[in-house]
């Protein structure tokens, strides 16, 4: 009987320990980073230089946004999904991006941290959801940068072909792998996409040199690509054939994503990559002058400007040539072929695309390195990711790691499997930022906000989150599989390293130890009081006996 009782007590003890461990783990997963800690880090632990004004910030945003979405994916979206209504696809995607930009602006004004959406989610939703956001940010920036440098490589090949009439071999200009039917990996027979790897190496060096130099180079390149897009619009608009807009909504071909209204939604998901990048402004917040004022202006201005450019350029493009002919890596050049300005205008457009895509890759990797820097400060990544190069004040280890990952992906993977996955990750990030705005409005009601999403705490964030979900519904099976694999790797990293080294875990353990010690002291005091009472009673009895 005694052995049975002892075994039961032992099992109960083990069960209670398991429950206690589960409770402790759950508390850590849901623990939120205090705003006071975030503000202290921003004000006193910033190792980087605040050198960027609103012009440089907006330039970095535009450098990140205007790129492969209009130069490559616009034609594919028109030919495969939306037809001439690709204009509506760009407009719908732009509205979703603009609503997200409003929520990002409020969060950035409150928390001008390099962590961007990762930090916002940490403060509003807790560590686990912050990690989910960080994983999607990493997927978004790395795949977007890889997609862009691969597009850059294609435009280099196209420029050589039309400018020098030389057919460059695909052995060193094509990726090693391809996906058949979106799910089966096969070899292409090519070695590596060497131009993509080369431009990644150059971008990595520029990022290490310093943020001020990076911003100046980016601003020059952004100005160049905007001018080239405006040249395309003003030179080609006189050759628009209105018959090419008919039917504006081609008849649905029997599947959800083949034209019709559903095709427009699919097209919006496909071209959403064109707007990914405005949030990169928030990732360099710790290098911005007067961030509470400049960040909202730059984020919203970047989104509105890019949406205007996209709608105008896509309107001219589908007016120049039948949409079915635009399924090309360089659709703007296909459209130019119908004008008398071929080949010189095509050469200019290719130069514009090369410049444009270089700035996108530059700013995407810039933002990614700052996210890694913020995560390392929270000990969710090894401290080496936060190491700053003393001469340039840049996180050079993060830059080297990000550049290496980008080079590997772009060298072996095909461009068409990366774009949609990038859009899906971006929509997930934007969804969580909308939710963060709502939570922060109710949990930090009295905190000063230099910018607020208009019309109250929930209408715009709720609509924005719902639109993100609407576009996510159109995710293809292949993109969902690739995202699931990436998130699985992210969870392995979290539960094997980040969970055990997190600053919040250390704080919780310290608080738990303090609480346990307080309870122990209280228990001792209670028992001491009981013993005192017993002694007093005993003395009283003895005195009476005497």
N, C-alpha and C positions, 0 to 999 in steps of 0.2 A: 504493500500500500504506500509506504514511504517513497519507494522508487517511482511508482506511478505519479505520485504528487510532484516529485522532483522533476520528472520528465515533462509534465504538463506546465509546471512553472517555467522550465527552460524554454519550451516551445512558445509560451506566451511572451517571454522576454525577447526571443528572436523576432516574433511577430510585431511586437511594439517597436523594436529597432528598425524593422523594415518600414513600418508606417512612418516612423520619425524621419527616416532617410528620404522616403517618397515626398513627405511634406516639405522637407528642406529643399529637395530638388525642385519641386513645384514652385516654391517661393522664389528660388533663384531664377527660374525660367520666366516668371511673371514680374520680377522686381524691376522697377522703373528707375532710371538714373535721375537723381534730383536736379532740378533746375539750378539750384545754388551751386552744385558741383560743376555743371556745364558752364555757368557764368564765370566761375573762378578759373577754369581751364582756359577759357577764351581770353580773359583779361590778364592772367599772370603766367600761363604756361605756353604762350604762343612763341614758337621758335622761328617762325617765318616772318618775312618782311611785309608790311602793309604798304604796297606801292601802287595798287591798281585803282584808278578812278572809274566812273560809270562808262566812259567811252571804251576803255580797255576791257571792262567786264562784258559790255554788250558785244564787243568784237569777238571775245572768246566764245560767247554764247552762239553768235552767228557762225563763227568758224566751226563750231561743233554741230550745228543744225543743218546748214545749207550744204548739201553734198550728194551722196549716192541716192538719196530719196528722189531727187528731181532729175539727176543725170542718168540714172539707170532704172530704178524701180517704177518710175512714172509710166514709161512705155509698157513695161511688163504688166502693170496693173490694168492699163487700158486694154491691152490685147487679150488678156486672160480672164479678167473678171468684170470690169465695169464699162468698157467701151468709152464713148465720149463723156459719160457720166463720171469718169475718173476725176473730173473737176469737182463733183460733189463729194467724192471720196476724200480728196485733199481738204475740202472745206469741213467735212464732218470730223476728220482726224484732227484738223486744226482747232475746232471747237473743243474737243476733248483735251487737247494739249493746253489750250488757253485756260480752261477751268483748272487744270492741274497747275498751271503757272501761277494762278491766283493763290492756291493753297500753298504752293512752294514759297511764294513771296511772303506770306504771313509767317510761316515757320522760319524762313531765313532771317527775317527781321528780328524774330525773338531769339534765335539761336544761330549766330553767325559763326558756325563751326564747320571745319573741313569735312565732317562726317555727313553733311547734307541730310538726305532722307533717312540714312541709318541713325543719325543722332536724334532726329525728330521722333522716329519710332521708339527709340530707347527711352526717351523722356515721356512719351505718351502711352506706349503699349507694353513695354517690358523688354527684357533681354532677348528672349527667344524670337519674338517678332522682329526685333531690330536685326537679329542675325539673318532671318528670312529676307528682309529688305536688303541687307548687305550682300547676301548671295546673289540676289537678282540684280543689284547694282553692278557687281563684278561680272556677271554673265552679260549684262547689257553693254557695259563699256568695253569689255574685252572682245566680245563677238562683234560689236559695232565697229570697233577699230580694225578688227581683222577683216570684216566685210569691206570696209572702206579701202584698206590698202590693197585688197584683191581687185576691187573696182579700179583703183588707181593703176594697177598693173595692166588691166584690160585696155584702159585708155592710152597708156603708153604704147602698147602694141598697135592699137588702131591709128595713133598719130604717126608712128613709123611707117605703117602701111600706106597711108594716104599722102604723107609728106615726102617720103622717099621711095615710094612704090616698091617696097621690099616686104616680102612675106616672111615674118620672123617665125622661126621654129617654135612649136608649142612645147617642146620637151622641157625647156627651162622657164616657160611662161604659164604653165598650167598646174593646178593642184594635183597632189598625188591620189587623193580619194574622191569618190563621188557617191551619191546616194541614189539608188534606183527606186522609183515609186515612193520616195520620201522615207523609207525604212530600211533598205538593204544597202550595206556599204560594199563598194567594189573599187578596184584599182583602175586608174585611168591610163597607166603606162607612162605617164610623165614623171619627171624626177622631183622637182620642186618649183614653186612659183618664186623664182629668184628676185624679180623686181619688187614683189611685195615684202620679202625679207629685207631687201636693201633699204627701202624707204622707212621701214620700221626701225632699222638701226640708226638711220639719220635722225629720225624723230626722237629716239631715245637720247641721243647725244644732245640735241637742242634742249630737251627738258632738263637735263642735268646742268646745263650751262646757267640757267636761272629763270625765274618767273618774269622778270622785267623784259629780258631779251626775248623770251618766248612770246610775251604779249605784243611786243613791237612787230616781230616777224608775222605773227598771226594777223594783226590789224592790217598790214600791207597786203597780205594774201586775200583777206576777206574783201577788202575794197576792190581788188582785181577781179574776183569771181562775181561780185555783184554787178560790176560794170559790164562784164562779158554776158551775163544773163540779160541785162537790159538791152545790150546790142542785139541779142537774138530776138527779143520782143519787138523792138522798134524797126528792125530791118525786115523781119519776116511777116509782121502782122498784115501787110498789104497783100500778101499772097494767100490769105486764108480763103478756103472754099467752104461756104456755109453748108453745102451738101454733106460734108464730112461729119457734121454734127447730127445727122439723121441716120437711124433713130438714136435719140439721145440716150435712151435706156434700151439697149438691145434686148430682144426677147430671151427669156431664160431658157437654157438648153437642157433643163431636166434635173440639174443638181443645184445645191444651195449656192455654190460659189461661181456658177457660170452665168453671169450677166443678170439682168433684171435688178430689182431692188436689193435682193439678197447679195447679188454680185457686187453692188456698190458698197455694202457693208464689209464684204470680204476684201474689196479693194482698199477700204479705209484701214482695215487691220494691216494689210500688206504694206501700204505706204506710210503707216504710222512711224516707221523708222525715220522718215524724213524730219520728224519733229523731235526725235530723241536728241537731247543735248542741251536744251535750255537749262535743265537742272544742274548742269556742270558749273554754272555760275555760283550756285550754292556751295559746291565742293571747294571753291577757292575763296570762301568768305573770309578766312583768316589772313588773306593777303590783300584784302580790299580796304580802301580808305572809307571811313564813315559807312560801314556796312548796313546799318539800319535804314539808311536813305538810299544808297546806291543799288543795293541788291534787288529790291522790288522793281525799281525803274528798269534795270537791265533785264531781269527775267521776263517781265511782261512785254517790254519793248521788243526784245528778241523774238518772242513768240508771234506777236502781231505782225512784225515785219516779214518774218519767214513765211507766214501763212499767206500774206498778200502776194509775195513773189511766186509761191507755188501755184496759186490759183491762176495768176496771169500767165505764167510760162506754160502750164498744162493746157490752158485754153488755146493758146497759139499753137502748141504742138499738135493737138488732135484736130485743129482746123486746117493744118497743112497737108495731112496725109491720112488715109483710112486707118482707123485704130487697129485693124487686124495686122498691119505691117509694122507695128511698133514693138513687137516682142524681140527686143534687141538689147545688147549691153550698152549701146549708145543711141537711144531713141531720138535724141535731139539732132544728131547727125543724119539719121534717117529722114527726119522731117525737113532738114535743110536741103536734102537731095532734090526736093520738088521746086526749089527756088533757083534763080540764076547765079546764086552766090557760092555754089559748090565749085572748087573744093576749099577756097580760102576761108570761108566762114566755118566750115567743118573743122579746119585746123585751129581756128580761134576757139571754137567750142571745146575741142579736145584739150587745148591748153588751159581753158577755164576749168574743165573737169579735173585735170591733173592738179591744178592749184587748189581747187575747192576740196578735193578728197584728201589732199595732204593736210589742210587745216583741220578737217574733221578728225582725222586720226590723231593729230597733234593734241587737240583739246580733249578728245575722249580719253587718251592715256593720261593726260594731265589730271583730269578729274578722278580717274581710277586710283592714281597714286595717292591722292589726298584722302580718299576713302580708306585705303589701307593704313595710312598714317593715323587717322582717327581711331580705327579699330585697334591698332597696336597700343595707343595710349590707354585704351580701356582693357588691355591685356587679352583681347579676344584673338589677337594674332601675336606672334613672337615680337619682342621689343625691337628686333633688328629692322622691322618694317617702319619704325619711327625714327630711324637714325638719320640725322641731318648732316649734309656735307657743309663743313664750316665756311668755306669760301663763297658758295652760291646760295646757302640757306635752302637747299632743296632736299627732299627725302630720296636720296640717290639709290638706296637699296630697293625701295618700292618701285622706283622708275625702272631699274634694271630687270626686276622680276616681271613687272607688267609688260615691258618691251619684249622679253624673251617668250612669254606666253603668247603674245600677239604674233610674233614671228613664226612660232611653231604652228599655230592654228591657221594663219594665212598661207603658210607654205604648203600645207597638205590638204586642207579642206576646201570644198567647192563653195562658191559665193552664194548659191541659191539655197543652201541649207542653213545659213546663218542669219539672214535678214529677218525672217519671220520670228525666229526664236528671240532675237533682240527686241522686236516689237512687243512680244508677249511679256518678257521680263520688265520692260518699261511700263507696260500697263499695270502689272502687279505692283511695282514701286509707286506709281501714281495713285493707285487705289489706297494703299496704306498711308500715303501722305494726306489724302482727303480725310480718312478716318482719324488720323492724328490731329488734324485741325479741330474736328468736332470734340474729341476727348480733351484737348488742351483748353478749349473754350470753357469747359465745365469744371476742369480740375484746377486751372489757374485763371480764374475769372478776373482777378484784380491785377494781373501782371500787365505792365504797360506794353502796348503794341504800336509800333510806328506805322504799321500797315495792317489792315484787317480785310479779310474777304468780305465783299459787300453783301448786304441783305441778311445779315444775322449769322448765327453760329452754324446752322446746318443746311439751308437750302442748296447753295452752290456746291459745297463739298459732297452732299448726298447725290445730287444730279451727276456730278463729275464721277463719283465712285460707280454709280449705276451705268454710266456710259462706258467706263473701263470694262465692267463686266460684260456689257453688250458686245464690245469688240473682242473680248476674250473668248466668247462663245464660238467665234469663227476660227479658232485655232485649229490648224491641221493636225492630224495624228502624228506625223513626223516631228513637228515642232514640239508637241506635247511630250513625246518620248525623249527628245533631246533635253528639254527643260527638266523632266523628271530625273534623268541621269545626272545632270549638273547639280540639282538640289540634293540628290542622294549623296554625292561627293561632299557637298557643303555640310550635310548633317554628320557625316563621318568626321570631318575636321572639327566641327563644333563639339561633339560629344567625346572626342579623343583628346582635344587640346583646350579649346576656348572655355568650355564649361568648367574645367578644373583650375584655370588660371585667371578667370575673370576678376576684375577689381570688385565687382558687386558681390561675388562669392566670398571674398575676403572680408568685406564689410559685414555681410550676413553672419559669417562665422564668428567675427569679433563681437557682434551684438548678441549672438546666441550665447557665447561664453560669458559675457557680462551679465546677461539675464540669468543664466544658470548659477553664476556665483552669487548674484543678489538673492535668488531663491534659497540657495544653500545657507547664506548668512541669516536670512529671515527664519529659516527652519531652526537653525542653531539658537537664535534668540528666543524663539517660541519655547523650545525645549529647555533652555536655560531658565526661562521664566517659570516653567512647570517645576523644575528641580528646586528653584528657590522657594516656591510655594510649599512644596513637600517638606523642605527643611524647616521652613517656618512653622508649619503645622506640627512637625515632629518635636520641635523645641517647645512648642506650646503645650503639647501633651506631657512631655517630661516634667516641665515646671509644675503642671497641675498635680502630677503624681507625687512630686516632692512635697 
